[in-house]
């Protein structure tokens, strides 16, 4: 006797909702595969940061803060480039000098902080 499959579609709506939520976080250029500390981090969508996101993706760096203004995305100064989507924070890698050089080669401003690297697109102006 063939028993009808009653359970294979139970998770289908939930899976579709997760996929829709995940895809809504995709920055322009489809760089969804960047590693983030958790789902609260939103990679910046500004095209000027696409090079930094490619470096992070290629190196496997973990982004701890991106486009500011989301729960869990850190607290930054009011003039931070996180608010304009032109900065990211990444966890330090074992070879810190190589990590810094990878971003600096593309022209990003790299600022070592106590717990992470702050990478921004534009120099701070007075």
C-alpha positions in Angstrom: 0.0 0.0 0.0 1.4 3.4 -1.0 1.2 5.9 1.8 0.9 9.6 0.7 3.8 11.8 1.6 2.3 14.3 4.1 5.5 15.8 5.5 7.7 16.8 2.6 6.0 20.1 2.1 5.6 21.2 5.7 8.9 23.1 5.7 8.5 24.5 2.2 6.9 27.9 3.2 9.5 28.3 6.0 12.4 27.5 3.7 11.1 29.9 1.1 10.8 32.7 3.7 14.3 32.1 4.9 15.6 32.2 1.3 13.7 35.4 0.7 15.1 37.0 3.9 18.6 35.9 3.1 18.4 37.1 -0.5 17.1 40.5 0.7 20.5 41.0 2.4 22.4 40.6 -0.8 24.3 43.7 -1.7 24.5 44.8 -5.3 26.9 42.6 -7.2 25.7 39.4 -5.5 28.4 39.2 -2.9 26.1 37.2 -0.6 28.9 34.7 0.3 30.8 37.1 2.5 31.1 35.7 6.0 29.5 37.8 8.8 29.5 37.2 12.5 25.8 36.6 12.4 22.6 37.5 10.5 22.4 41.0 12.1 25.3 42.2 10.0 24.4 43.8 6.7 27.2 44.2 4.2 27.2 47.6 2.7 25.5 48.1 -0.7 27.5 51.0 -1.9 29.4 49.9 -5.0 32.6 51.7 -3.7 32.8 48.9 -1.1 32.6 46.0 -3.6 36.4 45.6 -3.7 36.6 45.3 0.1 33.8 42.8 0.0 35.6 40.8 -2.6 38.7 40.8 -0.5 36.8 39.7 2.6 35.1 37.0 0.6 38.4 35.8 -1.0 40.3 35.8 2.3 37.5 34.4 4.4 37.5 37.4 6.7 34.5 37.7 9.0 32.6 41.0 8.8 31.5 42.1 12.2 29.9 45.4 11.2 28.7 46.7 7.9 25.9 49.1 7.0 25.1 50.7 10.4 21.6 51.0 11.8 20.6 47.4 12.3 20.2 45.6 15.6 23.5 44.0 16.6 25.6 45.9 14.0 27.7 47.7 16.6 27.8 51.3 17.9 29.8 53.9 15.9 30.3 57.6 16.1 27.8 59.9 14.5 30.2 60.6 11.6 31.1 57.0 11.0 31.1 55.8 7.4 29.2 52.8 8.5 26.0 55.0 8.3 26.7 55.8 4.6 27.5 52.2 3.7 31.1 53.0 3.0 32.8 51.1 5.8 33.1 47.6 7.2 34.7 46.1 10.3 36.5 42.7 10.0 38.0 40.4 12.7 41.7 40.2 12.8 43.3 37.4 10.8 46.3 35.4 12.1 48.5 37.3 9.6 47.4 40.8 10.4 50.0 42.6 8.1 48.9 40.6 5.1 45.2 41.3 5.9 45.8 45.0 6.2 47.8 45.1 2.9 45.1 43.2 1.0 42.6 46.1 1.7 45.1 48.9 1.4 46.3 47.7 -2.0 42.8 48.6 -3.3 43.0 52.1 -1.9 40.9 51.6 1.2 41.7 53.4 4.5 42.5 50.6 7.0 42.4 51.6 10.7 43.6 48.9 13.2 41.4 49.1 16.3 41.6 47.1 19.5 39.4 44.2 18.4 39.1 44.5 14.7 40.1 46.3 11.5 38.0 49.2 10.4 38.1 49.5 6.6 36.5 52.6 4.9 36.4 54.0 1.4 37.3 57.6 2.1 39.9 59.3 4.2 38.6 61.2 7.2 38.4 64.9 6.4 38.7 67.7 8.9 
